[in-house]
Every structure is written in structure tokens, then in C-alpha cells.
Amino acid sequence: MIKEIKDNHLFWDGCDTVALAKEFGTPLYVFSVTEIRTQCRAIREEFLSRYENTRAAYASKAFNTLAMLRLIDEEGLSLDVVSGGELYTAIQAGFPAEQIEFNGNNKSIDELALAIDYGVGRIIVDGSQEIGLIRALCQEKQRKAKVMFRITPEVNVQTHAFISTGQKDSKFGIPLDEEILFPLIEEVIDAPEIDFYGLHFHIGSQLSDNHSHIAATEAALALVLEIHHRFDYTVKELNVGGGFGVRYTEKDIRQPYSYFLDPVMATIETFCQAHQLQRPTVVIEPGRSIVAEAGISLHTIGTIKTLPQIRTYASIDGGMTDNIRPGLYQAEYTGILANRAAEAATETVTISGKACESTDILVKDLQLPKVETGDLFATFATGAYGYSMASNYNKLAIPAVVFVEKGHAELVVERQTFQQLIQNERIPSFLMKE
Ligand SMILES: *Cc1c(COP(=O)(O)O)cnc(C)c1O
């Protein structure tokens, strides 16, 4: 168990969180390396070693740092990046180019040039304009790009609308319209600068039901067959995206990878046999499910405000700046007092952030022991989209990140300093004091 309670303290992957807070300060992100490795192993056991010709690319936007990318490489997964900055980090981490997939609905020329120069394994094209850019760059550089098309499979998904991406009216993906999609496919099959691999979809995030993955797979397979008929071309690869849900609170159901992927693979294999098609390589892109539950955030409780008969607010030394998900899409979290972890709950407290926004509430109406200023609050499952969405709003510094494994702790991102907050700022000459 990576979570333990000993001597009234919360321990995370063998490390006393109270000691971590003392050594590294708060707010602090703490990631269990053991838990990340466990998730990678689950992907290997339930998918990669169960099915031939498969690949798993960690969707690094969930948490993209040098240390994390090294760990993912060591665990033998591929990597998905969605920007020049994420790609640059991957290059700096020495991530093998062939194992990188580049997604994004508006890649710039500079980003595409960086990807082509580094020789990334796949460029996942999100629209018609991008093909023209890639071909021009490849001609100029005398290179060939390995390309997939992200399609919009037109399925609706049981998740928050703000994290649903597979419906027709979406900024993501190429629509299944005949006049848009088929001319593009014909173009890339023929283009000398392009190695066309196949199709990609990603339909949404935090899913606990496999129906939308299966429906999207069926839509993609119909397209695979149509491409075969029209162009006598067999799609080599099908990427079914990520979106596997995690457990933030007791309300959430976390399904194993096999719950999603066994029926997806059965659907693909049955279809390919029925139509005598070679089964494409199948790729998944999990982000959240690899890191979310490995990460916790530690905050120190400051001001406590009690409104009799209404609510008690306990404010922490961070908030929406290190975890914007509650404010962004009403995401729910839970947590405990890490320094009094074995004590019984006696009151209802709302944990609020210190940013100047009323939506900066981390956890509403949580049962806790009587909270005191100076207590250490631990929020669970903040590993995905916490650090990666952190901001400097109110000029709060972005917290440090620590990796812990079996009792050993190591800093992997230093806390921002005030000096770093202004290092790119300049005073124009007309405002200089002499
Ligand atoms: C965000 C994203 C993922 C990962 O989604 P999770 O819900 O974090 O698993 C995978 N593929 C693409 C293209 C994405 O944009």
C-alpha cells in the first residue's frame, strides 16, 4: 500500500508526509513512483503482453516533467506530446524520437519543424491545413513524416461536457464527412513525403463506461473498411486514445484497463476476421490513469473562518493555482489532515484556496477532525492535471514536486522563487527611474 497511516501521520510510498512538508515546504506535490510503476505494469499485463502489435503512449500533458518522462521511458511506454514545449522536454529527457507521438489541433510551423527534425514516431494530424504544412516542411528538409489522422468518431460520452472531445461539434479531429476526409486520405496515401499509418481518436476523459470506446472503435473500423475498398489501402495502425477514469472520491469507479481494452480488441479482431483485413497495430494513450492517483498535494492550513450555522472555511497556502480542476470543471477531491491522520472526524470544513476568486474552493464540506492553523492538509489524486495546469495567478509561485519511492524522497521540480516570477519582465525605458 502506498498510503499508510502511522504514528497519526499520513505516509506516502513509505515517506512521512509531515517530514516531507518540513523538508521541502508547502504547497508540495508528492508522487509515488511505486504507484506510477504499478500503473505501467498494469498496462503491460492487461494490454501490451496480452495482445500482439500494440503500443501504449503516456499522454504527458497530464504531468510532463523531465523526471516523469525518464520514468515512462524506463517503464517501456511511448510518449504523447501536444506542444513544442512538451516535445522539447521529451528531447531534453532523451526520450527516443521513434517512441514519441505528436498530437494537437493547432500545431505551429515551428512545432512541426521541431518534430520533423527530431524524427518523432507519429504526427497525429488534426485537420486538412496541417497536411500542407507537413508536406512543405518535409520537402524542404528532405524528410518523410509518419502520419496518422485524428478523426471525430461522433460519439457522445458519459463525462463532463468540458472534457468530452468525440462529438461532431468539437474543435478536435477531422469530421467523418466524405468530402473532407476521403480527399485527405487519398492525398496522404499518394504523397511521397508521407508515410500514412492510420487513424486516431480520443473521445473524452475520466470515463468509467466502456461503451463510448467500443462505439468509437466501430466507427473507426467502418472507416478502415471504406479506405480499403476505395483506395485498396490497409490501415496499419489504430489509436483508440486514453480517457480511462480514476478514483478521485468514493463516488468514482475505477475500471481496470482490461475492462475497456478487452472488448475494444475483441471488436477489432472480429471485424478484421469478418472482412479479411490484417488487424492494425492498436495504440492507447492513457494520461490521467497513469499518474492521477500516484500524486497528492500537501498544503498548510492558515486562516480559519467559522460562520455559525453556515460553514467553516479553512484556507490553504495554495489552491486553484496548483489545482484548477475544481474551478474549471467542478472536479471533486477528498483529503485528510496529514499530521493527525488517525483522528476521528468531528466537524465539516470547506477547504478554500488563497487566490482572489470565489470559485477557488478545493474541497467543499469535508469531514475532518477539528482543524487548526498549522495543520497539514493532504489532497488525494492530484497527480494528473494539477502541476501541469498550475499557474502564477496572484503571482503565487508554482510548488515544488517530490518523487517518493519506498521511503526515499527526491526533489524533481524546485519551487519557483519570487525572482523567477519576474525574470522575463522588463521595465520600458520611458518608465525607468534614473
Ligand atoms: C488528453 C489526451 C489523452 C489522455 O487523456 P486521459 O484522460 O488523461 O487519459 C490522450 N490522447 C489525446 C489526444 C489527448 O488529448
PDBQT file of the ligand as one rigid body, heavy atoms in Angstrom, charges set to zero:
ROOT
HETATM    1  C1  LIG A 501      -5.678  14.256 -23.118  1.00  0.00    +0.000 C 
HETATM    2  C2  LIG A 501      -5.459  13.263 -24.178  1.00  0.00    +0.000 A 
HETATM    3  C3  LIG A 501      -5.214  11.941 -23.844  1.00  0.00    +0.000 A 
HETATM    4  C4  LIG A 501      -5.202  11.423 -22.425  1.00  0.00    +0.000 C 
HETATM    5  O1  LIG A 501      -6.416  11.531 -21.788  1.00  0.00    +0.000 OA
HETATM    6  P1  LIG A 501      -6.538  10.974 -20.275  1.00  0.00    +0.000 P 
HETATM    7  O2  LIG A 501      -7.945  11.207 -19.938  1.00  0.00    +0.000 OA
HETATM    8  O3  LIG A 501      -5.606  11.790 -19.456  1.00  0.00    +0.000 OA
HETATM    9  O4  LIG A 501      -6.168   9.545 -20.311  1.00  0.00    +0.000 OA
HETATM   10  C5  LIG A 501      -4.946  11.066 -24.872  1.00  0.00    +0.000 A 
HETATM   11  N1  LIG A 501      -4.925  11.473 -26.158  1.00  0.00    +0.000 NA
HETATM   12  C6  LIG A 501      -5.171  12.737 -26.516  1.00  0.00    +0.000 A 
HETATM   13  C7  LIG A 501      -5.119  13.125 -27.926  1.00  0.00    +0.000 C 
HETATM   14  C8  LIG A 501      -5.441  13.671 -25.535  1.00  0.00    +0.000 A 
HETATM   15  O5  LIG A 501      -5.698  14.931 -25.903  1.00  0.00    +0.000 OA
ENDROOT
TORSDOF 0
